[in-house]
Amino acid sequence: MSDLGTAVAVNNGDNGMFFGCESLNRISFLRSDIEFIRATMNHSSTVFVVFVNGEAVLDKDKNSILLTHLKDDTKLDDAIRKLVPLMNTAGIRMLESGVNITFLGLMEPDKRSADVVSDNLFIHKDIYRGVPYYGIDIRPNSGTLIKPEDVEHLLKMETVKRMSVFEMNNAIASLYSHAKMYLNWLGKFKYCPDCGSALYPVDGGTKLKCSNPDLTQYCEVRDLPVNNVCFPRTDPVVIIAITTRDFSKICLARNKRRIGSNVMYSTIAGFMEPAETIEKACSREIWEETGVKCSEVSLVCSQPWPYPVNLMIGCYGIVDFNGDNEIINLNHDDEIMDARWFDTKDISEAIDNYSGKGFVDFSMDKITFPGSTAIAHHLIKLICDKFKRSQGSL
Ligand SMILES: [Zn+2]
């Protein structure tokens, strides 16, 4: 726990890793209650996080994503009223309705912003109370139930640029991440991976069912006794800071990306493969990308990353120098351009001088390191802190 605490301590003043701040109670057990879904969808307090063609709409005045109260948008309210009866039916599919909708959770009273009045909460069974939040991705055409003219005011609005999300506060960026990952999944998975029939969302847009009506045909998705639905996807990615047992050195690598005239050195990262432990995925990625042999991996913390649906699993790996383990060899994989062992002391100085915004500048060789919105920053800082502690300076 102390490692985790150290890793997330510097984080824009918000709670938790960037994209990982959970403002909503997801109350996942209520998603299957269709009456709960119908009632929350058009409650007077309900807030929609609005996306158009897969990207969030920008609220220019607030430099935020657009959060629309249904009571303030009669056109969206009218559209939602048409969609409510279609929930849990094939008619709610994007291709027929023109939208994807997903239930995100309840913003409970203690997490509410001051502008939400206290007598306007949704209350379920006198236990669960708050403001319901939904994500909606609008992609209408002339053949869909919701027509482009029904939501023209939203279609005309500017959408969020990727880098601007990193300027938003963590609570908003995390809400964006939450909605984007569900809506991205709903947008991509339209057909049953076994029989090819149309999939349709159930449980408030958090699961997909196969619609194949032919019961004489066996379908792995429809007919399996337990997991007879498609669940949302999260792709696990391992991300590792490579260090020595005394934390005095850190191995970082760079790809082709440039930050202005600077180059970025960062931690190694790669997708996990099926039937692989987190630890083995780390040592494989380290060896494939740098040639370095690491046999001891520790798990530190994780970060949701909505580009498109990743979970970054942060680790550090210890390399025992023996004249062979530490040798860098870039010939296995052409993914990175360079890798090198830095002195932790030098990186630590750069991080100590970091303003907290943007990237970390290294005084030498026009090099930058990742800023605090990236888990890589926290992993590198963790090694720096461990080194300082070993030197008695922290
Ligand atoms: Zn099927």
Residues whose N, C-alpha, C, O or C-beta is under 5 A from the ligand:
A	BS01	ZN	C192 D194 C195 G196 S197 C210 N212 C219 V221 R222
